[in-house]
Amino acid sequence: MSKDNDVRGAERSARGKGNQVKGRIKDAAGGLSGDPELQAEGKLDQAKGKLQDALGKAERRLDDDAETDRP
């Protein structure tokens, strides 16, 4: 793998964390305003963010492993 993959992994993790924050805000706003659709959308954004963050971390881990396996 290359450094580009490491950067992409970091970017994916950052987007994931952003989606998690956005989801928490929507979830809370939906709960406070009594809007179950907004609350559900927030929970979906949080799940999407967690997945993006996990994929980004996995990409970086694979890149790190590939770097250490080289002679």
Secondary structure, DSSP 8 states (H G I E B T S, - for coil): --HHHHHHHHHHHHHHHHHHHHHHHHHHHHHHHT-HHHHHHHHHHHHHHHHHHHHHHHHHHHHHHHHHH--
